[in-house]
């Protein structure tokens, strides 16, 4: 039996790695549209090297979500609200998971098997 090892690349979703032209091709938007979304605060690319906009995987995913919502007929004000609410939901879910882990770590195993003891 042959065993193969595969290297798994861990990608930092927040690492700036793409220029605007590459992102525009990836999400099928004109670069000027992406710049407009930046000007109204829907997207915030980093500028690690002077004035060059650099986009992360998270930025690309956000732009794809914006494209999806606008194609469904949601206006940009609605897109902004939806994205903000999604971020709040994700933060709350992470907090619930953190609290569950803390609770699980603090509750002895015997009390789970015998509630009310």
C-alpha positions in Angstrom: 0.0 0.0 0.0 1.4 3.3 -1.1 1.1 6.3 1.3 1.2 9.7 -0.1 1.7 12.9 1.8 0.2 16.1 0.6 1.2 19.6 1.6 -1.7 21.7 2.7 -1.2 25.4 2.2 -2.8 27.5 5.0 -4.1 30.7 3.4 -4.5 33.8 5.5 -7.8 35.2 4.3 -6.8 38.7 5.3 -3.4 38.8 3.6 -3.4 41.3 0.7 -2.4 39.4 -2.4 -4.3 40.6 -5.5 -4.3 43.9 -7.5 -7.5 45.4 -8.7 -7.2 44.1 -12.2 -7.0 40.5 -11.1 -9.9 41.0 -8.6 -12.0 42.6 -11.3 -11.5 39.6 -13.5 -12.2 37.2 -10.6 -15.5 38.8 -9.7 -16.4 40.0 -13.2 -16.7 43.7 -12.4 -15.1 46.7 -13.9 -12.2 48.1 -11.8 -14.0 51.5 -11.6 -17.0 49.7 -10.0 -14.7 48.2 -7.4 -13.2 51.7 -6.8 -16.8 53.0 -6.4 -17.6 50.3 -3.8 -14.5 51.3 -2.0 -15.5 55.0 -2.0 -18.9 54.2 -0.5 -17.3 51.9 2.1 -18.5 48.5 0.9 -14.9 47.3 0.5 -11.7 48.4 2.1 -8.6 47.1 0.4 -5.2 47.5 2.0 -2.5 49.7 0.5 0.7 48.1 1.8 3.0 49.6 -0.9 2.1 53.2 -1.2 -1.1 53.8 -3.2 -1.5 50.3 -4.7 -4.7 48.7 -3.7 -4.3 45.1 -2.6 -7.2 42.7 -2.0 -7.3 39.7 0.2 -9.3 36.5 -0.2 -11.8 37.9 2.3 -12.2 41.1 0.1 -12.8 38.9 -3.0 -15.4 36.9 -1.1 -17.1 40.1 0.0 -17.1 41.4 -3.6 -18.6 38.2 -4.8 -21.4 38.5 -2.2 -22.0 42.1 -3.3 -22.3 41.0 -6.9 -24.7 38.2 -5.9 -26.9 40.5 -3.9 -27.0 43.3 -6.6 -27.9 40.7 -9.2 -30.8 39.6 -7.0 -32.0 43.2 -7.2 -30.8 44.5 -3.8 -29.6 48.1 -4.0 -26.3 49.2 -2.5 -27.8 50.5 0.7 -29.5 47.2 1.2 -26.2 45.4 0.4 -24.5 47.4 3.1 -27.1 46.5 5.7 -27.1 42.8 4.8 -23.3 42.6 5.0 -23.3 44.4 8.3 -25.9 42.1 9.7 -24.0 39.0 8.4 -20.9 40.2 10.2 -22.8 40.7 13.4 -24.3 37.2 13.1 -20.9 35.7 12.5 -19.5 37.6 15.6 -22.4 36.4 17.7 -22.0 32.8 16.6 -18.3 32.9 17.4 -19.1 34.3 20.9 -21.7 31.6 21.5 -19.1 28.9 20.5 -16.5 30.5 22.8 -19.0 30.6 25.7 -20.0 27.0 25.0 -16.4 25.9 25.1 -15.9 27.7 28.4 -19.0 26.2 29.9 -18.0 22.7 28.7 -14.6 23.1 30.3 -16.1 24.3 33.6 -18.8 21.6 34.0 -17.6 18.3 35.5 -18.5 15.3 33.4 -20.5 13.6 36.2 -23.0 16.5 36.3 -23.7 16.0 32.6 -24.5 12.3 33.2 -26.6 13.0 36.2 -28.5 16.3 35.8 -29.8 17.8 39.0 -27.3 16.1 41.2 
